[in-house]
Amino acid sequence: MASQTPERFLTVVAAVIRDESDRVLLTRRPDDRHMGGLWEFPGGKIDPGEAPDTALMRELREELGLMIEVGRPITFAVHEEPGLRILLLFYESDIVQGEPQGREGQAVAWVPVSDLPSYPTPPADAELIHRLMAGDAP
């Protein structure tokens, strides 16, 4: 009987942050990471026992030097590939303090919603991007 790769389950949180010009904040994944080079809504993994909003505040403080206020949940997505299943939770968020700086060498961009399709993003972000473009998401 062939052995199967054990499946890893991760829960990830991501922030949808808009500026005063109604652009959204994206960060580019480092080339040497999973899905390297793709642009994404900033966030990261939830640690065991950590609440989603706490994880999102921690991740944006660590990665971008931002203090944020986490708002309401917008949507979720599931990404699956061999040996890995990721649940992504997207939250409306606002910057309370700081300017986004890629503290791990990642590029940071404020992107007009109409330009989102020109940025290569992970497949799990596609539905949210479609909703943002249609005006169906905050």
Order of alpha helices (4+ residues) and beta strands (2+ residues): beta-beta-beta-beta-alpha-beta-beta-beta-alpha
